[in-house]
């Protein structure tokens, strides 16, 4: 069975002072679901709850991967 599609509002905040460009993905008024770091031509997303690592070729894909992981495993 598949879950009913649901819109999830998110904020993407760039973290300053990091060696590589880094973003934090947040569900407003709830929690951080993960961070994304760009390095070596790809984006590495790390989930906040379980520290699982997901790789993608674009920032948008990496954000979508984090949202999908959150919807399937952490919600």
C-alpha positions in Angstrom: 0.0 0.0 0.0 1.2 3.5 -0.7 0.7 6.4 1.6 -1.5 9.3 0.6 0.5 12.2 -1.0 1.1 15.1 1.4 2.7 18.5 1.1 5.5 19.2 3.5 6.6 22.8 4.0 10.3 23.2 4.5 12.9 25.8 5.0 16.4 25.6 3.5 19.0 27.6 5.5 22.6 28.0 4.4 25.0 27.4 7.2 27.9 29.9 7.3 31.4 29.2 8.5 31.6 25.7 7.1 34.5 24.4 4.9 32.1 23.3 2.2 28.7 24.9 1.2 26.2 23.4 3.7 22.4 23.7 4.0 20.1 22.7 6.8 16.6 21.4 5.9 13.9 22.2 8.5 10.2 21.6 8.9 9.0 25.0 10.3 8.0 24.8 14.0 9.0 21.1 14.2 12.5 20.0 13.6 15.6 19.7 11.5 15.3 16.7 9.2 18.9 16.8 7.8 21.8 18.7 6.5 23.2 18.8 2.9 26.9 19.4 2.1 28.4 20.0 -1.3 31.7 18.4 -2.0 33.5 16.6 -4.9 30.8 17.6 -7.4 28.0 15.9 -5.5 25.7 16.6 -2.6 25.7 14.6 0.6 22.5 14.6 2.7 22.7 13.3 6.2 19.5 12.6 8.1 19.2 14.1 11.5 17.6 11.3 13.4 19.5 8.2 12.1 22.6 9.9 10.4 21.9 7.9 7.2 23.8 9.4 4.2 22.2 9.9 0.8 24.0 11.2 -2.3 22.6 13.2 -5.2 23.9 15.2 -8.2 21.9 18.4 -7.5 20.8 20.3 -4.4 17.1 19.9 -5.4 17.5 16.1 -5.7 19.2 16.0 -2.4 16.4 18.0 -0.7 13.8 15.7 -2.3 15.7 12.6 -1.1 15.7 14.0 2.5 12.0 14.7 2.3 11.2 11.2 0.9 13.3 9.6 3.5 11.6 11.6 6.3 8.1 10.8 4.9 8.9 7.1 4.7 11.0 6.4 7.7 10.9 9.1 10.4 7.4 10.5 10.4 
